[in-house]
Amino acid sequence: MHRRAVLIVTLILGALLAASCGSEGASRGDAAVMRSVGFDLQPFDPATGRAGALVITGTETPYQPNASGDEQSRLHNDRARFLFLPFGRGEAGDERDPQWNVFLPLGTPVLSLVDGTVCEVPVLYSGDYSVRVAPAGASCGSNPPLFETEHVIDPVVKPGDEVAAGQQVATVSDYQSDWKELGFGIVEIGVAFPPPDQGPPLHVCPTTMLASDVKATIVAALQSVMDAWAAEFGDPSLYDGANVPEAACYVAEVRG
């Protein structure tokens, strides 16, 4: 009886300790199920100048080499150098963008990041949409991590729909007029975990959420995109890979 009592107490203490460590870390590991980056991604092919849906060779951005030196122009040009803007790259000071930003030809399909359930398709401040999907096995009502494709138009799914990774859910947004004039739209890719309190959600590096069996292939393709665009733009230092926690991510997480 004494040994049984000790065993029961040990099990209870173990459960309490696991709970006290917080569920966020465990849930983040369990949620590494992302199988798509939100658009057709392939390794860069010099013969076609493309990397799947991304058009690299010959692409112009709204970058203005002769822009005035005021702060607004500087911030504009800082962002306009990138065809693929990695997660967590700061635009000014400590400001961080908690999502990948990808500029794609107008009309490009936007794809679900995961197998799961569409929880929300809200209209954003910009007049376009976000499609937020809970991964398979998590219900929308349980405050799950949400895999987001933001700044999209013409959504073809609604809350409650079941989707598969790689399935079209919308089209790239045309709300950024300077890119639209050049024939490009935008999609932002993010993964947000609910806060443990009433604070803002925790946005995490999408690379960390890639399923283990596809991660190496996707990371290699992302790296080929960054290398090809740096060469096309003529700035080898455009994607500074030093001390980044994950490929295509300057920081591991951003609260806000």
C-alpha positions in Angstrom: 0.0 0.0 0.0 2.8 2.4 0.8 4.5 1.9 -2.6 1.2 2.4 -4.3 0.5 5.6 -2.4 4.0 6.9 -3.4 3.3 6.0 -7.0 0.0 7.9 -7.0 1.5 11.0 -5.4 4.4 10.9 -7.9 2.0 10.8 -10.8 0.0 13.7 -9.5 3.1 15.8 -8.9 4.3 15.0 -12.4 1.1 16.2 -13.9 1.1 19.4 -11.8 4.7 20.1 -12.8 3.9 19.6 -16.5 1.0 22.0 -16.2 3.2 24.6 -14.3 5.7 24.6 -17.2 3.0 26.1 -19.4 1.2 24.6 -22.3 2.5 27.1 -24.9 5.8 25.3 -25.5 4.3 21.9 -25.7 1.5 23.1 -28.0 4.0 24.8 -30.2 5.8 21.5 -30.8 2.5 19.7 -31.4 1.4 22.4 -33.8 4.4 22.0 -36.2 2.1 20.8 -38.9 2.5 23.5 -41.6 2.8 21.8 -45.0 2.5 24.8 -47.3 3.8 28.4 -47.3 0.6 29.8 -48.7 1.6 29.8 -52.4 3.2 27.5 -54.9 6.8 27.4 -53.9 9.6 25.7 -55.9 13.3 26.1 -56.0 14.4 29.0 -58.1 14.8 27.9 -61.8 17.2 30.2 -63.7 15.8 28.9 -67.0 12.3 30.3 -66.2 13.3 33.0 -63.8 10.6 31.7 -61.4 10.4 29.9 -58.1 7.0 28.4 -58.5 4.5 31.3 -58.3 7.2 33.8 -57.5 8.5 35.7 -60.5 12.1 36.8 -59.8 14.0 37.5 -63.0 13.0 40.9 -64.5 10.7 41.8 -61.6 10.6 45.5 -60.6 9.6 46.7 -57.1 8.4 50.1 -56.0 12.0 50.9 -54.8 12.9 54.5 -55.6 16.6 54.9 -55.8 16.4 58.7 -56.2 13.8 59.2 -53.4 14.2 62.1 -51.0 16.0 61.4 -47.8 12.9 62.0 -45.5 12.0 59.3 -43.0 8.8 58.2 -44.9 10.8 57.6 -48.1 13.5 55.8 -46.3 11.0 53.4 -44.7 9.3 52.9 -48.0 12.5 52.0 -49.7 13.6 49.8 -46.9 10.6 47.5 -47.4 10.4 47.9 -51.2 13.7 46.2 -51.7 12.2 42.8 -50.8 10.2 40.5 -52.9 10.1 38.1 -50.0 10.2 39.8 -46.6 11.3 37.4 -43.8 9.5 37.0 -40.5 10.6 39.4 -37.8 12.7 41.8 -39.9 12.6 45.2 -38.3 11.7 48.2 -40.5 12.6 50.9 -37.9 14.2 50.6 -34.5 12.9 47.6 -32.7 9.7 47.4 -34.7 9.2 43.8 -36.0 6.8 42.5 -38.6 5.4 39.3 -37.2 4.7 37.7 -40.6 6.3 36.8 -43.8 5.4 39.2 -46.6 5.4 37.8 -50.1 4.7 39.8 -53.4 3.3 37.7 -56.2 1.7 38.3 -59.6 -1.9 39.6 -59.3 -4.3 36.7 -59.5 -2.0 34.2 -57.8 -3.9 31.6 -55.7 -3.3 31.7 -51.9 -3.2 28.3 -50.3 -4.0 26.9 -46.9 -0.9 26.4 -44.8 -2.3 23.3 -43.0 -5.0 20.7 -43.0 -7.7 22.0 -40.7 -10.8 24.0 -40.1 -11.4 27.6 -41.2 -12.2 29.6 -38.1 -12.4 33.2 -39.3 -12.4 35.1 -42.6 -12.5 38.7 -41.2 -12.3 41.9 -43.3 -9.1 43.8 -42.5 -8.5 47.5 -42.1 -7.2 47.5 -45.7 -10.6 46.3 -47.1 -9.2 42.8 -47.9 -9.4 39.6 -45.8 -7.5 37.2 -43.6 -8.1 33.4 -43.7 -7.4 31.9 -40.3 -7.3 28.1 -40.0 -7.0 25.9 -36.9 -4.9 22.8 -37.5 -6.5 19.4 -37.7 -7.4 18.0 -34.3 -8.0 21.5 -32.8 -11.5 23.1 -32.7 -12.0 26.7 -33.4 -13.7 27.1 -30.0 -10.7 25.8 -28.0 -8.6 29.0 -28.6 -6.1 27.1 -30.9 -3.1 28.4 -32.8 -4.2 30.0 -36.0 -2.4 29.6 -39.3 -3.0 32.8 -41.2 -2.9 34.0 -44.8 -3.6 37.7 -44.5 -4.2 40.5 -47.0 -6.1 38.3 -49.5 -9.1 38.9 -51.8 -11.8 36.7 -53.2 -11.9 34.1 -50.4 -13.3 30.8 -51.6 -13.8 29.4 -48.1 -15.9 30.3 -45.1 -15.8 29.6 -41.3 -16.4 25.9 -40.6 -15.0 24.7 -43.9 -12.5 21.8 -43.8 -9.4 22.5 -45.9 -6.3 20.7 -46.9 -2.8 22.1 -47.0 -2.1 23.5 -50.4 -5.8 24.0 -51.2 -6.7 27.4 -52.6 -8.5 29.6 -50.0 -8.2 33.0 -51.7 -6.1 35.2 -54.1 -3.3 37.6 -53.3 -4.5 41.1 -52.3 -4.1 44.1 -54.6 -4.5 46.7 -51.9 -0.9 48.0 -52.1 -1.3 50.4 -55.0 2.4 50.9 -55.7 2.9 47.1 -56.1 -0.4 46.8 -58.0 0.8 49.3 -60.6 3.7 46.8 -61.3 1.4 43.8 -61.5 1.9 42.4 -58.1 -0.2 41.6 -55.0 0.7 40.6 -51.5 0.0 37.9 -49.0 1.2 37.8 -45.4 1.9 34.4 -43.8 1.8 34.0 -40.1 1.2 31.7 -37.1 -0.4 33.1 -34.0 -0.8 31.5 -30.6 -3.4 32.8 -28.2 -2.0 34.7 -25.2 -2.1 33.0 -21.7 -3.8 36.2 -20.5 -5.6 39.2 -22.1 -2.5 40.4 -23.9 -1.7 40.2 -27.6 -1.1 36.9 -29.4 2.3 35.3 -29.8 3.4 35.3 -33.4 6.0 32.7 -34.1 8.4 32.1 -37.0 6.6 30.1 -39.6 9.7 28.0 -40.3 9.4 26.5 -36.8 5.9 25.4 -37.7 6.8 23.4 -40.8 6.1 19.6 -40.5 9.2 17.6 -40.1 8.9 15.6 -43.3 8.6 18.7 -45.5 10.8 21.2 -43.6 14.1 20.6 -45.3 12.6 20.8 -48.8 10.7 24.0 -48.1 13.7 25.6 -46.3 15.9 24.8 -49.3 13.4 26.4 -51.7 13.1 29.5 -49.5 16.9 29.9 -49.4 17.0 29.6 -53.2 14.4 32.4 -53.4 16.4 34.7 -51.1 19.6 34.0 -52.9 18.1 34.5 -56.3 16.3 37.7 -55.3 19.4 39.2 -53.7 21.3 38.5 -56.9 18.4 40.0 -59.0 18.2 43.1 -56.9 22.0 43.5 -56.9 22.5 43.4 -53.1 24.2 40.3 -51.8 23.7 41.4 -48.2 19.9 41.8 -48.7 19.2 38.7 -46.7 21.7 38.7 -43.9 21.7 35.1 -42.7 24.0 35.6 -39.8 22.6 34.7 -36.4 19.1 34.0 -37.5 17.2 31.4 -35.4 15.6 29.8 -38.4 15.8 30.1 -42.2 13.7 33.1 -43.4 13.2 34.3 -39.9 15.1 37.1 -38.2 13.5 36.4 -34.8 11.8 33.4 -33.4 8.7 35.1 -32.0 7.0 38.4 -31.7 4.4 39.3 -29.1 1.9 41.7 -30.5 
